[in-house]
Amino acid sequence: MYESALMCKTQFQNVISKINEDNIKISSLIGNNGIINEKEYASLQ
């Protein structure tokens, strides 16, 4: 559900708000080549 919201060009902050409302805890992000490490994700921000 959250991925589809991002793919439909929903504002990122709205997706983050919904994740927080639903009390979802994200333990890792998965990219095309597997799990994205913290340093790689930090460089994207």
Secondary structure, 3 states (H helix, E strand, C coil): CHHHHHHCCCCHHHHHHHHHHCCCCCCCEEECCEEECHHHHHHHC
